[in-house]
Amino acid sequence: MLSVENVNLHYGAAQALRNVSFKAEMGKITCVLGRNGVGKSSLLRAITGQHPVSSGAISFNGAPLDGLAPFRRAKQGIGYVPQGREIFPLLTVKENLETGYAPLQRAERSIPDDIFSLFPVLQTMLGRRGGDLSGGQQQQLAIARALVTRPKILVLDEPTEGIQPSIIKDIGRAIKYLRDSTGMAILLVEQYLDFCRELADRVYIMDRGAFVHGGPAETLDTPEARRHLTV
């Protein structure tokens, strides 16, 4: 289980997170929603070690993550799919996947077969450069690269952004499969309300760097929740 307790984060004098606390349980999909600029990506940067927190504590399965570099957190089992995908455009699909070997022991350095079951298009494109793929294919590649690291928790930052509906459905099916078949925790930051409503076990809504709502996915249809999501 991922535990975030009273986390504050600053960029200089600007405060991006304000006393944020929540838990992402194993075998569950936890979704964080909110308008642009409310702190969702900052929360993921804090969890993955991309930016140090000002105060508070983050732990995974009881082990504190505070002060650990991102690659150390990856070794602890945190797989990260960043906003914008950030694949390597000049590397082939196979080489992009192999960059996920970094946190693994030598004996573990292989591409799991179920990655190609989840995203069969990648198997047909192993020799193509990442930059030649469509946006949806690049998103599948970014998720697959994170899965190569054998994560215990998969952290995704807006995986549906700029993706065609058919690929969104494929990604949704993959996320459900990973939850149900592996028991991993999945933390999903999203703006696409229907995607979260369909997938999430628990939802949180952020506004101005703080959580203003938390509950089961069905609470997204309450007036209180919609008030915080309306542009």
C-alpha positions as CSV (number, residue, x, y, z in Angstrom):
1,M,0.0,0.0,0.0
2,L,1.1,3.5,-0.8
3,S,0.7,5.9,2.0
4,V,0.9,9.7,1.7
5,E,0.7,11.7,5.0
6,N,0.4,15.4,5.3
7,V,2.6,16.2,2.3
8,N,3.4,19.7,1.4
9,L,5.4,20.7,-1.7
10,H,6.7,24.0,-2.9
11,Y,8.2,25.4,-6.1
12,G,10.1,28.3,-4.6
13,A,7.6,30.5,-2.8
14,A,4.6,28.9,-4.5
15,Q,2.9,26.0,-2.6
16,A,1.7,23.2,-4.9
17,L,0.5,20.7,-2.3
18,R,-1.2,21.4,1.0
19,N,-1.3,18.7,3.7
20,V,-2.2,16.0,1.2
21,S,-3.0,12.6,2.8
22,F,-4.4,9.4,1.2
23,K,-3.7,5.7,0.6
24,A,-3.6,3.7,-2.6
25,E,-4.4,0.1,-1.7
26,M,-3.0,-3.0,-3.4
27,G,-5.4,-4.6,-5.9
28,K,-7.3,-1.3,-6.2
29,I,-7.4,1.5,-8.7
30,T,-7.2,4.9,-7.1
31,C,-8.0,7.9,-9.3
32,V,-7.1,11.6,-8.6
33,L,-9.1,14.1,-10.6
34,G,-9.2,17.9,-10.8
35,R,-9.0,20.9,-13.1
36,N,-5.7,21.9,-14.7
37,G,-3.1,23.4,-12.4
38,V,-4.5,22.1,-9.1
39,G,-1.5,20.0,-8.1
40,K,-2.2,16.5,-9.6
41,S,1.1,16.1,-11.4
42,S,2.9,17.7,-8.5
43,L,1.5,14.9,-6.3
44,L,2.9,12.3,-8.7
45,R,6.3,14.0,-8.8
46,A,6.4,13.8,-5.0
47,I,5.5,10.1,-5.0
48,T,8.0,9.2,-7.7
49,G,10.8,11.4,-6.3
50,Q,10.9,13.8,-9.2
51,H,10.5,16.8,-6.8
52,P,11.3,16.8,-3.0
53,V,8.5,17.4,-0.6
54,S,8.7,20.3,1.9
55,S,7.2,18.2,4.7
56,G,5.2,15.1,5.3
57,A,5.9,11.4,4.7
58,I,5.5,9.0,1.8
59,S,5.9,5.2,2.3
60,F,5.2,2.1,0.2
61,N,4.4,-1.2,1.9
62,G,5.7,0.2,5.2
63,A,9.1,1.3,3.8
64,P,9.7,5.1,3.8
65,L,10.4,6.7,0.4
66,D,11.5,10.1,1.8
67,G,14.8,11.1,0.3
68,L,15.1,8.3,-2.1
69,A,16.1,9.1,-5.7
70,P,13.6,8.2,-8.5
71,F,15.6,5.1,-9.6
72,R,15.7,3.9,-6.0
73,R,11.9,4.2,-5.8
74,A,11.7,2.3,-9.1
75,K,13.7,-0.5,-7.4
76,Q,11.1,-0.4,-4.6
77,G,8.4,-1.3,-7.1
78,I,7.1,2.1,-8.3
79,G,6.4,2.2,-12.0
80,Y,5.8,5.6,-13.5
81,V,4.1,6.6,-16.8
82,P,4.6,10.4,-17.1
83,Q,2.3,12.9,-18.7
84,G,3.3,13.3,-22.3
85,R,4.7,9.7,-22.5
86,E,8.4,10.7,-22.7
87,I,9.4,7.8,-24.8
88,F,12.7,7.9,-26.7
89,P,11.8,8.9,-30.2
90,L,15.1,7.7,-31.9
91,L,15.1,4.3,-30.1
92,T,13.2,1.4,-31.5
93,V,10.1,0.1,-29.7
94,K,12.2,-2.9,-28.4
95,E,15.0,-0.6,-27.2
96,N,12.4,1.7,-25.4
97,L,11.1,-1.4,-23.6
98,E,14.6,-2.5,-22.7
99,T,15.2,0.9,-20.9
100,G,12.8,-0.6,-18.3
101,Y,15.6,-3.1,-17.3
102,A,17.4,-0.4,-15.4
103,P,16.0,-1.2,-11.9
104,L,16.1,-5.0,-12.4
105,Q,18.5,-7.7,-11.5
106,R,20.3,-9.2,-14.5
107,A,18.2,-12.5,-14.3
108,E,15.0,-10.5,-14.5
109,R,15.9,-8.5,-17.7
110,S,13.3,-9.7,-20.2
111,I,10.1,-8.4,-21.6
112,P,7.1,-10.2,-20.0
113,D,4.9,-12.0,-22.5
114,D,1.7,-10.5,-21.1
115,I,2.9,-7.0,-22.3
116,F,2.3,-8.2,-25.9
117,S,-1.0,-9.7,-24.8
118,L,-2.1,-6.4,-23.5
119,F,-0.7,-4.3,-26.3
120,P,-0.3,-6.6,-29.4
121,V,0.4,-3.7,-31.7
122,L,3.8,-3.3,-30.0
123,Q,4.9,-6.8,-30.9
124,T,4.4,-6.0,-34.6
125,M,6.5,-2.8,-34.3
126,L,9.5,-3.8,-32.3
127,G,11.9,-2.6,-34.9
128,R,10.2,0.8,-35.6
129,R,11.4,4.0,-33.9
130,G,9.3,5.2,-31.1
131,G,8.9,8.6,-32.8
132,D,7.2,7.0,-35.8
133,L,4.4,5.6,-33.6
134,S,1.0,7.4,-33.3
135,G,0.2,9.1,-30.0
136,G,-1.9,6.2,-28.9
137,Q,0.7,3.7,-29.7
138,Q,3.3,5.8,-27.9
139,Q,1.1,5.8,-24.8
140,Q,0.8,2.0,-24.9
141,L,4.6,1.9,-25.2
142,A,5.1,4.1,-22.2
143,I,2.8,1.9,-20.1
144,A,4.5,-1.2,-21.4
145,R,8.0,0.2,-20.5
146,A,6.8,0.8,-17.0
147,L,5.5,-2.7,-16.8
148,V,8.9,-4.1,-17.8
149,T,10.2,-2.9,-14.4
150,R,7.8,-5.4,-12.7
151,P,6.1,-2.6,-10.6
152,K,4.1,-3.3,-7.5
153,I,2.3,0.0,-8.0
154,L,1.7,1.6,-11.4
155,V,1.5,5.4,-11.4
156,L,-0.1,7.0,-14.5
157,D,-0.3,10.7,-15.3
158,E,-3.2,11.4,-17.6
159,P,-2.9,8.4,-19.9
160,T,-5.9,9.4,-22.0
161,E,-4.6,12.8,-22.9
162,G,-4.8,13.3,-26.7
163,I,-5.6,9.7,-27.4
164,Q,-8.3,8.4,-29.7
165,P,-11.3,6.6,-28.1
166,S,-10.4,3.1,-29.4
167,I,-7.0,3.3,-27.7
168,I,-8.5,4.7,-24.5
169,K,-10.7,1.6,-24.3
170,D,-7.6,-0.6,-24.8
171,I,-5.8,1.2,-22.1
172,G,-8.8,0.9,-19.8
173,R,-9.0,-2.8,-20.4
174,A,-5.3,-3.2,-19.7
175,I,-5.5,-1.3,-16.4
176,K,-8.4,-3.5,-15.3
177,Y,-6.5,-6.6,-16.2
178,L,-3.5,-5.5,-14.2
179,R,-5.6,-4.8,-11.1
180,D,-7.5,-8.1,-11.3
181,S,-4.7,-10.4,-12.4
182,T,-1.6,-9.1,-10.6
183,G,-3.0,-7.4,-7.5
184,M,-0.8,-4.4,-8.0
185,A,-1.9,-1.0,-6.8
186,I,-2.8,1.5,-9.6
187,L,-2.7,5.3,-9.1
188,L,-4.3,7.2,-11.9
189,V,-4.3,11.0,-12.4
190,E,-7.0,11.9,-14.9
191,Q,-9.3,14.6,-16.2
192,Y,-11.6,12.3,-18.2
193,L,-14.4,11.7,-15.8
194,D,-16.0,8.7,-17.5
195,F,-12.7,6.9,-17.6
196,C,-12.3,7.2,-13.9
197,R,-15.9,6.4,-13.2
198,E,-15.6,3.2,-15.1
199,L,-12.3,2.0,-13.7
200,A,-11.7,3.5,-10.2
201,D,-12.4,1.8,-6.9
202,R,-11.7,5.0,-5.0
203,V,-11.6,8.6,-6.2
204,Y,-10.1,11.8,-4.9
205,I,-10.6,15.4,-6.2
206,M,-8.0,18.0,-5.9
207,D,-8.4,21.8,-5.8
208,R,-5.7,24.4,-5.1
209,G,-3.2,21.7,-3.9
210,A,-5.5,19.9,-1.5
211,F,-8.0,17.1,-1.5
212,V,-11.5,18.4,-1.4
213,H,-13.4,15.1,-1.9
214,G,-12.7,11.4,-1.4
215,G,-14.9,8.4,-1.7
216,P,-16.0,5.4,-3.9
217,A,-16.2,6.0,-7.6
218,E,-20.0,6.4,-7.5
219,T,-19.6,9.6,-5.5
220,L,-18.4,11.3,-8.6
221,D,-22.0,11.8,-9.5
222,T,-22.8,13.8,-6.3
223,P,-23.4,17.6,-6.6
224,E,-20.4,18.2,-4.3
225,A,-18.0,16.3,-6.5
226,R,-19.3,17.8,-9.7
227,R,-18.9,21.3,-8.2
228,H,-15.2,20.8,-7.9
229,L,-14.8,19.4,-11.4
230,T,-16.8,21.9,-13.4
231,V,-14.7,24.3,-15.4
